[in-house]
């Protein structure tokens, strides 16, 4: 059963490890691509690329909807089998250090000579060339080098990492995006190409408007904590029973807020009357607003302010987030044999994505894949006895 019919015509070889690469392939698998996850044989597996126990939630999250086989790529026989697979595949995804694929003899130029239609996708820490190309990549390092940690956290707190591996995740998603573009372009040219992304590129791109402020205006953003750096007042405010987010962008919404909280005097207050002075006096304004917001519970404010056209919302713990009725309505949580998975955040009307299979056991489909390549059972047994698969 395919996760979707959208990409069911594609065969993808998954040579990825840890998180960024598996995230890219998960995007393809969830849309129905026939993914073959390739790992070292159990006897040679040092567990470095798994990203946690196979039965753990992390591994399960990124490797669902795939088939799995083992293949010793350190042996000539294993490389020969990979080349046979690549000759029939549409996409190969890897996130080794740039020099590793050259040493193994499975680089883009080599495999493209075998299959010119092959789309070869690479994710690295810092890029395929340049002075840092051989450095090992790690999400938190990319967060730091990409400027994100300098603008995260409270003013004066010092650098703070984001609570998710955002460089890993975005590099993987961008890589999948690049693969999709290459697949579409191949319909015109009939040729594959090399798709490259890196943690550092992804993190820099995700700076978005903060990067634009520097590139176009020479402004270096600083830590602003929970306050939005340019839309004021936007931030976290105490209520009677907890906290809430409030987002007031533009003068019209400011007027709506003042009316909704029954504080018309703030409209003409000389310290708050324009966006410029609200920015200058943001700390004083925050205190004034918070004093008023602490008169009611979060749920009351969320209801009344949204009705007034003022963007706001509760601040949930993760369990609370998944209990929210709107989250339930979205149907983003899917279950396979009572195991809950986080589904795709995009819905297609005709070819939706579903989680249909747990991650494969190590080498679960090795024999099946080899038979599809034309290997006989006796040959498969010999490959297994030699430690090639």
PyMOL commands that set and color helices and strands:
alter all, ss='L'
color gray80, all
select helices_A, chain A and resi 20-30+42-44+57-62+76-88+98-104+108-114+139-145+148-150+166-189+199-206+209-217+251-260+265-268+275-280+282-293+298-307+318-323+325-330+366-372+377-385
alter helices_A, ss='H'
color red, helices_A
select strands_A, chain A and resi 11-15+34-39+67-70+91-94+119-124+194-198+234-238+243-247+311-314+333-336+339-342
alter strands_A, ss='S'
color yellow, strands_A
deselect
rebuild
show_as cartoon
